[in-house]
Structures are given as C-alpha cells and as structure tokens.
Amino acid sequence: MHYKETPFGFEYGDVKISRFFSDDKKGWVTIGLETSKHNRDKNTEIQIYVTKTGKIRIHDRRGEWKKPL
C-alpha cells in the first residue's frame, strides 16, 4: 500500500488527505479528501469542515451533504 506524507497531509493508497484551510484563532479547519474518482482537477473532491466545538459539515461539488431524516 502506498503511503507518503505531504506538506499539509498524507497519501494512503488511492486517497490524498490535505488541510485546505484553517483558522487557529477561530478554531476551524477544512480538510480535503481526494481520490482518482473525486479530485480537485475534476472539481469533485470532498471537503470536511470541522468547527472548534466538533460540528462537522461535509461538502462536494453539489453542495452540503445533509443527514437523512
């Protein structure tokens, strides 16, 4: 299995996990998940936004993923 550390994350197999944006003062971070089928070149990467209180929001190119009712 391929493993490589990058400046803002790591690659493991077909997935690349990176910190896209963060704000230490406000305490939030946006993490990106890219694979050969979901990546920035195709604008299909998955973005995970985490607040300082632990709330998680997941987005892709179609918008935010909503929890099923």
Backbone as JSON Lines, residues from 0, in Angstrom:
{"i":0,"aa":"M","n":[0.85,-1.18,0.0],"ca":[0.0,0.0,0.0],"c":[0.9,1.24,0.0]}
{"i":1,"aa":"H","n":[0.57,2.17,-0.86],"ca":[1.32,3.43,-0.99],"c":[1.04,4.33,0.21]}
{"i":2,"aa":"Y","n":[2.09,4.87,0.83],"ca":[1.95,5.86,1.9],"c":[3.01,6.94,1.72]}
{"i":3,"aa":"K","n":[2.58,8.21,1.79],"ca":[3.52,9.31,1.65],"c":[2.98,10.52,2.42]}
{"i":4,"aa":"E","n":[3.82,11.13,3.24],"ca":[3.43,12.36,3.92],"c":[3.64,13.53,2.98]}
{"i":5,"aa":"T","n":[2.71,14.49,3.01],"ca":[2.78,15.69,2.18],"c":[2.89,16.91,3.1]}
{"i":6,"aa":"P","n":[3.16,18.1,2.56],"ca":[3.28,19.28,3.43],"c":[2.04,19.57,4.29]}
{"i":7,"aa":"F","n":[0.84,19.2,3.8],"ca":[-0.39,19.51,4.53],"c":[-1.25,18.29,4.81]}
{"i":8,"aa":"G","n":[-0.69,17.09,4.72],"ca":[-1.47,15.9,4.97],"c":[-0.7,14.65,4.61]}
{"i":9,"aa":"F","n":[-1.4,13.71,3.98],"ca":[-0.75,12.46,3.59],"c":[-1.52,11.78,2.46]}
{"i":10,"aa":"E","n":[-0.86,10.85,1.81],"ca":[-1.46,9.99,0.81],"c":[-1.41,8.57,1.34]}
{"i":11,"aa":"Y","n":[-2.5,7.84,1.17],"ca":[-2.56,6.45,1.6],"c":[-3.36,5.68,0.57]}
{"i":12,"aa":"G","n":[-2.67,4.83,-0.18],"ca":[-3.35,4.15,-1.27],"c":[-3.83,5.16,-2.29]}
{"i":13,"aa":"D","n":[-5.11,5.1,-2.62],"ca":[-5.68,6.0,-3.63],"c":[-6.21,7.31,-3.05]}
{"i":14,"aa":"V","n":[-6.13,7.49,-1.74],"ca":[-6.69,8.7,-1.13],"c":[-5.57,9.68,-0.76]}
{"i":15,"aa":"K","n":[-5.87,10.97,-0.96],"ca":[-4.98,12.05,-0.53],"c":[-5.79,12.92,0.43]}
{"i":16,"aa":"I","n":[-5.31,13.06,1.66],"ca":[-5.99,13.85,2.67],"c":[-5.13,15.07,2.96]}
{"i":17,"aa":"S","n":[-5.73,16.26,2.82],"ca":[-4.98,17.51,2.98],"c":[-5.77,18.53,3.77]}
{"i":18,"aa":"R","n":[-5.05,19.37,4.51],"ca":[-5.68,20.52,5.15],"c":[-5.75,21.62,4.1]}
{"i":19,"aa":"F","n":[-6.96,22.0,3.71],"ca":[-7.14,23.05,2.71],"c":[-7.04,24.44,3.34]}
{"i":20,"aa":"F","n":[-7.82,24.66,4.4],"ca":[-7.87,25.96,5.07],"c":[-7.98,25.73,6.57]}
{"i":21,"aa":"S","n":[-7.54,26.7,7.36],"ca":[-7.74,26.62,8.8],"c":[-7.62,28.02,9.4]}
{"i":22,"aa":"D","n":[-8.17,28.18,10.59],"ca":[-8.08,29.43,11.32],"c":[-7.84,29.08,12.79]}
{"i":23,"aa":"D","n":[-6.6,29.22,13.24],"ca":[-6.26,28.88,14.62],"c":[-7.02,29.74,15.62]}
{"i":24,"aa":"K","n":[-7.22,31.0,15.29],"ca":[-7.89,31.92,16.22],"c":[-9.36,31.53,16.42]}
{"i":25,"aa":"K","n":[-10.05,31.21,15.33],"ca":[-11.46,30.84,15.43],"c":[-11.65,29.34,15.65]}
{"i":26,"aa":"G","n":[-10.62,28.56,15.37],"ca":[-10.65,27.14,15.7],"c":[-11.34,26.23,14.71]}
{"i":27,"aa":"W","n":[-11.32,26.55,13.44],"ca":[-11.94,25.67,12.46],"c":[-10.91,25.2,11.44]}
{"i":28,"aa":"V","n":[-11.24,24.11,10.76],"ca":[-10.35,23.56,9.73],"c":[-11.2,22.95,8.62]}
{"i":29,"aa":"T","n":[-10.71,23.04,7.39],"ca":[-11.33,22.36,6.25],"c":[-10.32,21.36,5.72]}
{"i":30,"aa":"I","n":[-10.74,20.11,5.7],"ca":[-9.89,19.01,5.24],"c":[-10.45,18.51,3.92]}
{"i":31,"aa":"G","n":[-9.57,18.23,2.98],"ca":[-9.99,17.72,1.69],"c":[-9.64,16.26,1.52]}
{"i":32,"aa":"L","n":[-10.53,15.53,0.9],"ca":[-10.33,14.12,0.58],"c":[-10.39,13.99,-0.93]}
{"i":33,"aa":"E","n":[-9.31,13.49,-1.52],"ca":[-9.26,13.33,-2.97],"c":[-8.89,11.89,-3.31]}
{"i":34,"aa":"T","n":[-9.54,11.34,-4.33],"ca":[-9.2,10.03,-4.87],"c":[-9.11,10.16,-6.38]}
{"i":35,"aa":"S","n":[-8.84,9.06,-7.05],"ca":[-8.78,9.12,-8.51],"c":[-10.14,9.47,-9.11]}
{"i":36,"aa":"K","n":[-11.23,9.18,-8.39],"ca":[-12.57,9.5,-8.88],"c":[-13.11,10.81,-8.33]}
{"i":37,"aa":"H","n":[-12.6,11.26,-7.21],"ca":[-13.03,12.51,-6.58],"c":[-11.78,13.35,-6.34]}
{"i":38,"aa":"N","n":[-11.55,14.37,-7.2],"ca":[-10.34,15.18,-7.05],"c":[-10.56,16.62,-7.48]}
{"i":39,"aa":"R","n":[-9.6,17.47,-7.13],"ca":[-9.7,18.91,-7.43],"c":[-9.69,19.19,-8.93]}
{"i":40,"aa":"D","n":[-8.94,18.41,-9.7],"ca":[-8.88,18.64,-11.14],"c":[-10.26,18.53,-11.78]}
{"i":41,"aa":"K","n":[-11.07,17.6,-11.28],"ca":[-12.43,17.42,-11.79],"c":[-13.45,18.2,-10.97]}
{"i":42,"aa":"N","n":[-12.96,18.94,-9.95],"ca":[-13.83,19.68,-9.04],"c":[-14.82,18.75,-8.34]}
{"i":43,"aa":"T","n":[-14.36,17.56,-7.98],"ca":[-15.24,16.59,-7.32],"c":[-14.69,16.13,-5.97]}
{"i":44,"aa":"E","n":[-13.7,16.86,-5.42],"ca":[-13.16,16.44,-4.14],"c":[-14.21,16.6,-3.05]}
{"i":45,"aa":"I","n":[-14.02,15.92,-1.95],"ca":[-14.91,16.01,-0.8],"c":[-14.22,16.89,0.24]}
{"i":46,"aa":"Q","n":[-14.94,17.88,0.76],"ca":[-14.4,18.78,1.78],"c":[-15.12,18.55,3.1]}
{"i":47,"aa":"I","n":[-14.34,18.44,4.17],"ca":[-14.88,18.23,5.5],"c":[-14.52,19.46,6.34]}
{"i":48,"aa":"Y","n":[-15.53,20.16,6.82],"ca":[-15.35,21.37,7.62],"c":[-15.64,21.0,9.07]}
{"i":49,"aa":"V","n":[-14.7,21.29,9.97],"ca":[-14.85,20.96,11.38],"c":[-14.7,22.24,12.2]}
{"i":50,"aa":"T","n":[-15.68,22.51,13.08],"ca":[-15.63,23.69,13.93],"c":[-14.9,23.37,15.23]}
{"i":51,"aa":"K","n":[-14.62,24.4,16.02],"ca":[-13.91,24.18,17.29],"c":[-14.76,23.4,18.28]}
{"i":52,"aa":"T","n":[-16.08,23.39,18.11],"ca":[-16.95,22.63,19.01],"c":[-17.14,21.19,18.53]}
{"i":53,"aa":"G","n":[-16.58,20.86,17.37],"ca":[-16.66,19.49,16.87],"c":[-17.75,19.26,15.84]}
{"i":54,"aa":"K","n":[-18.49,20.29,15.46],"ca":[-19.51,20.13,14.43],"c":[-18.83,19.84,13.1]}
{"i":55,"aa":"I","n":[-19.38,18.91,12.34],"ca":[-18.81,18.51,11.06],"c":[-19.81,18.78,9.95]}
{"i":56,"aa":"R","n":[-19.32,19.39,8.86],"ca":[-20.11,19.57,7.65],"c":[-19.32,18.99,6.5]}
{"i":57,"aa":"I","n":[-20.0,18.24,5.65],"ca":[-19.34,17.6,4.51],"c":[-19.93,18.17,3.23]}
{"i":58,"aa":"H","n":[-19.04,18.57,2.3],"ca":[-19.46,19.17,1.04],"c":[-18.78,18.47,-0.13]}
{"i":59,"aa":"D","n":[-19.46,18.46,-1.25],"ca":[-18.83,18.12,-2.52],"c":[-19.3,19.17,-3.53]}
{"i":60,"aa":"R","n":[-19.07,18.95,-4.79],"ca":[-19.4,19.99,-5.79],"c":[-20.89,20.28,-5.88]}
{"i":61,"aa":"R","n":[-21.72,19.36,-5.4],"ca":[-23.17,19.57,-5.43],"c":[-23.7,20.29,-4.2]}
{"i":62,"aa":"G","n":[-22.83,20.5,-3.22],"ca":[-23.24,21.2,-2.01],"c":[-23.05,20.36,-0.76]}
{"i":63,"aa":"E","n":[-23.71,20.8,0.31],"ca":[-23.55,20.15,1.61],"c":[-24.33,18.85,1.66]}
{"i":64,"aa":"W","n":[-23.71,17.84,2.26],"ca":[-24.39,16.57,2.49],"c":[-25.26,16.73,3.72]}
{"i":65,"aa":"K","n":[-26.53,16.41,3.6],"ca":[-27.45,16.54,4.72],"c":[-27.7,15.18,5.35]}
{"i":66,"aa":"K","n":[-27.85,15.19,6.67],"ca":[-28.16,13.97,7.39],"c":[-29.59,13.55,7.04]}
{"i":67,"aa":"P","n":[-29.8,12.27,6.69],"ca":[-31.15,11.82,6.36],"c":[-32.07,11.93,7.57]}
{"i":68,"aa":"L","n":[-33.31,12.29,7.32],"ca":[-34.28,12.42,8.42],"c":[-34.81,11.09,8.85]}
